[in-house]
Amino acid sequence: MSARILDGKATAATIKAELTQRVAKLKEQGHTTGLGTILVGEDPGSKWYVGGKHKDCAQVGIESIRVDLPEDTTQDELLAQVRQLNENPDCTGYIVQLPLPKHIDQDVILEAMDPAKDADGLHPMNLGRLVANVNRPMTSPLPCTPLGCVELLERHGIELAGKHVLVVGRGVTIGRPVGLLLTRREINATVTLAHTGTTNLPELLARADVIIAAAGVPHIIKPQDVKAGAIVLDVGVSRVDGKVTGDVDPAVAEVASWISPNPGGVGPMTRAMLLNNVVEAAERNAANAVKTSN
Ligand SMILES: Nc1nc2c(c(=O)[nH]1)N[C@@H](CN(C=O)c1ccc(C(=O)N[C@@H](CCC(=O)O)C(=O)O)cc1)CN2
């Protein structure tokens, strides 16, 4: 058996085409949609990701504002840039590219962002809303990679209700929020969150219906670890000899029923969900403008 492919590249292209229409509609109504990015330092991977975000914006008609700062930028200088984007009316939403240099406290920066402009859904208020709101539709931004995982599965017709999902990794951008998202009532999955302190990972892997691997350890998930027919999302990103390498050994495709390639799986979906968050923020602004004018 060879697993079917959860094609993130093709799915992201479809989503971008849908978003292009929504951005055009907003423009017709007199609303511009703009994404801001703040990049600190020279990390080649981060530069590539930020460049990709601006290319995506150009493709779907979103204006973009790019702030690139040197590695030795102080926390106060970065905070000043954050406040400028909070106030900039052309910026509908923005992101601060992570990771930040070690001398900057990521939590302080994320907390200084206007939660309504937090295109990454990583402001503590937006993460708190994800924790607190189990039943009503979410109206605040959600973290892009978790959203990308859910959207990728849904758009391939995969039902998660009643499934046992094992998330490997407890990071704030993926592991923790994806668990919260999957346990919302409209998705209804049962989630186990494994991390470096988990003592029975082999046992958990062997019984999972769905595995979301976000550990950042190259090829940590092997074919013999996985239940036959499991659905496997490879979210981890490491570089081995300069090549993007996921958490999942490609031979897992011989055992799984569905697998996301890496590259070409969850990465492009993360980018598409960022655009989605910006467009949703612009649509919320447009709806609020109508309310206040009535
Ligand atoms: N502020 C944020 N910082 C970071 C995030 C994030 O969501 N918000 N996630 C990652 C990096 N990231 C987006 O910023 C990201 C990672 C990977 C991809 C992607 O499309 N990857 C390609 C392969 C890329 C390659 O060849 O190097 C793929 O999977 O096909 C997009 C975005 C950390 N920082």
The ligand as an SDF file (V2000), in Angstrom:
LIG
                    3D

 34 36  0  0  0  0  0  0  0  0999 V2000
    5.6180   34.5750   12.8820 N   0  0  0  0  0  0  0  0  0  0  0  0
    5.7850   33.3040   12.4830 C   0  0  0  0  0  0  0  0  0  0  0  0
    7.0040   32.7650   12.4690 N   0  0  0  0  0  0  0  0  0  0  0  0
    7.1470   31.4660   12.0750 C   0  0  0  0  0  0  0  0  0  0  0  0
    6.0290   30.7110   11.6350 C   0  0  0  0  0  0  0  0  0  0  0  0
    4.7590   31.3080   11.6660 C   0  0  0  0  0  0  0  0  0  0  0  0
    3.7100   30.6880   11.3260 O   0  0  0  0  0  0  0  0  0  0  0  0
    4.6750   32.6120   12.0940 N   0  0  0  0  0  0  0  0  0  0  0  0
    6.2170   29.4210   11.1210 N   0  0  0  0  0  0  0  0  0  0  0  0
    7.5650   28.9980   10.7510 C   0  0  0  0  0  0  0  0  0  0  0  0
    8.0510   29.4790    9.4250 C   0  0  0  0  0  0  0  0  0  0  0  0
    7.0290   29.6700    8.3720 N   0  0  0  0  0  0  0  0  0  0  0  0
    6.3030   30.8000    8.3810 C   0  0  0  0  0  0  0  0  0  0  0  0
    6.6470   31.8230    8.8920 O   0  0  0  0  0  0  0  0  0  0  0  0
    6.9720   28.7850    7.2650 C   0  0  0  0  0  0  0  0  0  0  0  0
    7.6550   27.6070    7.2350 C   0  0  0  0  0  0  0  0  0  0  0  0
    7.6380   26.8100    6.0880 C   0  0  0  0  0  0  0  0  0  0  0  0
    6.9290   27.1970    4.9740 C   0  0  0  0  0  0  0  0  0  0  0  0
    6.9530   26.4430    3.7040 C   0  0  0  0  0  0  0  0  0  0  0  0
    6.1850   26.7260    2.8030 O   0  0  0  0  0  0  0  0  0  0  0  0
    7.8510   25.4840    3.5640 N   0  0  0  0  0  0  0  0  0  0  0  0
    8.0430   24.7790    2.3140 C   0  0  0  0  0  0  0  0  0  0  0  0
    9.4980   24.3720    2.1750 C   0  0  0  0  0  0  0  0  0  0  0  0
   10.4100   25.5380    2.3560 C   0  0  0  0  0  0  0  0  0  0  0  0
   11.8640   25.3460    1.9610 C   0  0  0  0  0  0  0  0  0  0  0  0
   12.1390   24.7330    0.9400 O   0  0  0  0  0  0  0  0  0  0  0  0
   12.7030   25.9040    2.6990 O   0  0  0  0  0  0  0  0  0  0  0  0
    7.1640   23.5480    2.2650 C   0  0  0  0  0  0  0  0  0  0  0  0
    6.8310   22.9950    3.3330 O   0  0  0  0  0  0  0  0  0  0  0  0
    6.8260   23.1410    1.1700 O   0  0  0  0  0  0  0  0  0  0  0  0
    6.2270   28.3620    5.0160 C   0  0  0  0  0  0  0  0  0  0  0  0
    6.2450   29.1490    6.1540 C   0  0  0  0  0  0  0  0  0  0  0  0
    8.5520   29.5240   11.7980 C   0  0  0  0  0  0  0  0  0  0  0  0
    8.3730   30.9080   12.0340 N   0  0  0  0  0  0  0  0  0  0  0  0
  1  2  1  0
  2  3  2  0
  2  8  1  0
  3  4  1  0
  4  5  2  0
  4 34  1  0
  5  6  1  0
  5  9  1  0
  6  7  2  0
  6  8  1  0
  9 10  1  0
 10 11  1  0
 10 33  1  0
 11 12  1  0
 12 13  1  0
 12 15  1  0
 13 14  2  0
 15 16  1  0
 15 32  2  0
 16 17  2  0
 17 18  1  0
 18 19  1  0
 18 31  2  0
 19 20  2  0
 19 21  1  0
 21 22  1  0
 22 23  1  0
 22 28  1  0
 23 24  1  0
 24 25  1  0
 25 26  2  0
 25 27  1  0
 28 29  2  0
 28 30  1  0
 31 32  1  0
 33 34  1  0
M  END
$$$$
